[in-house]
Amino acid sequence: MSLKTAVIKKVPSKDWTSGFFVGNLWQIYQLTGDVRFKERAVFWNAFMEKEKFNNHSHDVGFKVFGSFGKGLEVADKAKYKAIVVKSAETLTTRFNKKVGSIRSWDFNKDIWEFPVIIDNMMNLELLFGATKFSGNEKFKNIAIQHANTTLKNHFRNNGSSYHVVVYDTISGAAKNKITYQGFKDDSSWARGQSWAVYGFTMCYRYTKDLAYLKQAEATAKYFMNNENLPEDGIPYWDFNDTSIPNAPRDASAAAVMASALVELYKYTKNEAYLNYSNKVIQTLSSDKYLLNKSVNSPFILNHSTGDWPKKDEIDEPIIYADYYFLEAIIRKKALKFYENQSL
């Protein structure tokens, strides 16, 4: 949404962001108990179902697990589980055994033989969920192979992640490490770092592979201790933008990281993770980031950056920032309940 023009950018279900609005409705219902949000979520879910057949995008996980997956947190519906499993079947058609990864984009094929983006880690939860619901280990095995390939090739020695790794489909080797949404090829796009921490923490949840936990912690450390991270915890859109401190912030990157670190704290008991999450939730809950009630829109937060290289959605409300902000709050509440039960 552009606050300057008051125009809300709408997208079809095939867009990678399409499931987040439905997910927000489910999460607001979880937080408030107001059945109106549950009813609207059920209504909007119906528009997402056809994406279970869409094999032109690796983001079927974002779209389907962000909508039907959140619905399953509220209601144990066999239909929703079947949609998740069918969506996972669709996603597996993009897996290349030689590379050991799921292909990200189909465009620029003359330049990128087989591109894999760090964002793709987020779509693996669809596969893990499909194995859980169907008992078919194929989905989980593909998710593990993709995670292992990403673990091997996407990270620098300081724990930060490249955005895009391009693979050779004949040898399976990584041949280019570049960016598409970051400041430059060797920079650290903030939301990409958050995808990495969230993705590998989630993979640890399903596998208990300590290598995943170690990587999540390494990237989290890079993020939280970065000299260019502002005091309020909301990062600039890329840690290496040369215009810092005049670069745009990205509330979405902070929200994703805050949600990820609540879960990472659960496994490590490292107070630094919980402290950062609490700081971000507090900052994003302030008048500086919350949209004023006078703004008539389906958004909660301001000051996210969507696609800086394209100069698209710069310093604006973006739906997935709200999604992970709500998720961070829900996870924090669940953690408090869990810890109180353990006393």
Residue pairs with C-beta under 8 A, 6 or more apart in sequence:
1 7
1 8
1 9
1 297
1 299
1 316
1 317
1 318
2 9
2 316
3 295
3 302
3 316
3 317
8 297
8 298
9 313
11 17
11 18
12 18
13 47
13 48
13 50
13 51
13 63
14 51
14 54
14 56
14 57
16 57
16 59
16 62
16 63
17 62
17 318
17 319
17 320
18 48
18 51
18 63
18 67
19 48
19 51
19 62
19 63
19 64
19 65
19 66
19 67
20 62
20 66
20 319
20 320
20 322
20 323
21 44
21 298
21 319
22 41
22 44
22 45
22 48
22 66
22 67
22 70
22 71
23 66
23 67
23 69
23 70
23 323
24 298
24 300
24 319
24 322
24 323
24 326
25 37
25 38
25 40
25 41
25 44
26 37
26 38
26 41
26 67
26 70
26 71
26 73
26 74
27 70
27 323
27 326
27 327
27 330
28 34
28 37
28 326
29 35
29 37
29 38
29 41
29 74
30 73
30 74
30 330
31 326
31 329
31 330
38 74
41 70
41 71
41 74
42 71
44 67
45 67
45 68
45 71
45 80
48 63
48 64
48 67
48 68
49 68
49 83
51 60
51 63
51 64
51 87
52 60
52 64
52 83
52 86
52 87
52 90
53 86
53 90
54 60
54 63
54 90
55 90
55 91
55 93
55 94
56 106
57 63
58 91
58 94
58 102
58 103
58 104
58 105
58 120
58 123
59 119
59 123
60 87
60 90
60 91
60 123
60 126
61 87
61 91
61 122
61 123
61 124
61 125
61 126
61 127
62 122
62 123
64 83
64 84
64 87
64 126
65 84
65 87
65 123
65 125
65 126
65 129
66 323
68 80
68 83
68 84
69 84
69 125
69 126
69 129
71 77
71 80
72 80
72 81
72 84
81 133
82 133
84 126
84 129
84 130
84 133
85 130
85 133
85 134
85 136
85 139
87 126
87 130
88 126
88 127
88 129
88 130
88 139
89 130
91 102
91 123
91 126
91 127
92 102
92 127
92 138
92 139
92 142
94 102
94 103
95 101
95 102
95 103
95 142
95 145
95 146
96 102
96 103
96 114
96 167
96 169
98 169
98 170
98 171
98 172
99 114
99 116
99 149
99 167
99 169
99 172
100 145
100 146
100 148
100 149
100 172
101 114
101 116
101 120
101 145
101 146
101 149
101 150
101 167
102 116
102 120
102 123
102 142
102 146
103 114
103 115
103 116
104 115
104 116
104 117
104 119
104 120
104 164
105 112
105 115
105 117
108 115
112 164
112 166
112 176
113 166
113 167
113 168
113 169
113 175
114 166
114 167
114 168
114 169
115 164
115 165
115 166
115 167
116 146
116 149
116 150
116 154
116 164
116 165
116 166
116 167
117 163
117 164
117 180
117 192
118 150
118 154
118 161
118 162
118 163
118 164
118 192
118 195
118 196
118 199
119 192
119 195
120 146
120 150
121 146
121 147
121 150
121 195
121 196
121 198
121 199
121 200
121 202
121 203
122 195
122 198
122 199
122 202
124 143
124 146
124 147
124 199
124 202
124 203
125 202
125 206
127 139
127 140
127 142
127 143
128 139
128 140
128 143
128 202
128 203
128 206
130 136
130 139
131 137
131 138
131 139
131 140
140 206
143 203
143 206
144 203
144 207
144 209
147 199
147 200
147 203
147 212
150 165
150 199
151 200
151 211
151 212
151 215
153 165
153 174
153 177
154 161
154 162
154 165
154 177
154 196
155 161
155 162
155 196
155 215
155 218
155 219
156 162
158 222
159 215
159 218
159 219
159 221
159 222
160 188
160 193
160 219
160 222
160 239
161 188
161 192
161 193
161 195
161 196
161 219
162 177
162 178
162 179
162 185
162 186
162 192
163 178
163 179
163 180
163 181
163 182
163 189
163 192
164 176
164 177
164 178
164 179
164 180
165 174
165 176
165 177
166 174
166 175
166 176
166 177
166 178
167 173
167 174
167 175
168 174
168 175
177 185
178 185
179 185
179 187
179 189
180 309
181 189
181 191
181 192
181 307
181 308
181 309
182 188
182 189
182 192
182 238
182 240
182 309
183 189
183 238
183 240
183 241
183 242
183 308
184 240
186 240
187 238
187 239
187 240
187 241
188 222
188 226
188 238
188 239
188 240
189 237
189 238
190 223
190 235
190 236
190 237
190 238
190 239
190 250
190 253
191 237
191 250
191 252
191 253
191 256
193 219
193 222
193 223
193 239
193 253
193 257
194 223
194 253
194 254
194 256
194 257
194 260
195 256
196 215
196 216
196 219
197 216
197 219
197 220
197 223
197 257
197 260
197 261
197 264
198 256
198 257
198 259
198 260
200 212
200 213
200 215
200 216
200 219
201 212
201 213
201 216
201 260
201 263
201 264
201 267
202 263
203 209
203 212
204 210
204 212
204 213
204 216
204 267
205 263
205 267
213 264
213 267
213 268
216 260
216 264
217 264
217 268
217 270
220 257
220 260
220 261
220 264
220 273
223 229
223 235
223 257
224 272
224 276
226 235
226 239
228 235
228 236
228 239
228 240
228 244
229 235
229 239
230 236
230 245
230 249
232 279
232 283
233 254
233 276
233 279
233 280
233 283
234 249
234 250
234 251
234 254
234 280
234 283
234 284
234 289
234 303
235 249
235 250
235 253
235 254
236 244
236 245
236 247
236 248
236 249
236 250
237 247
237 248
237 249
237 250
237 253
237 305
237 308
238 247
238 308
241 247
248 303
248 305
248 308
248 314
248 315
249 303
249 304
249 305
249 315
250 303
250 304
250 305
251 284
251 289
251 301
251 302
251 303
251 304
251 318
251 321
251 325
252 304
252 305
252 306
252 318
252 320
252 321
252 324
254 280
254 283
254 284
255 280
255 284
255 301
255 321
255 322
255 323
255 324
255 325
255 328
256 320
256 324
257 276
257 277
257 280
258 276
258 277
258 280
258 281
258 284
258 324
258 325
258 328
259 277
259 324
259 325
259 327
259 328
259 331
261 273
261 274
261 276
261 277
262 273
262 274
262 277
262 328
262 331
262 332
262 335
263 331
264 270
264 273
265 271
265 273
265 274
265 277
265 335
266 335
266 338
274 335
277 328
277 332
278 332
280 328
281 325
281 328
281 329
281 332
283 289
284 290
284 301
284 325
288 303
289 301
289 302
289 303
290 300
290 301
290 302
291 297
291 299
291 300
291 301
291 302
291 317
297 317
298 319
299 317
299 318
299 319
299 322
300 317
300 321
300 322
300 325
300 326
301 317
301 318
301 321
301 322
301 325
302 315
302 316
302 317
303 315
303 316
304 313
304 315
304 316
304 317
304 318
304 321
305 313
305 314
305 315
306 312
306 313
306 314
306 316
306 318
307 313
308 314
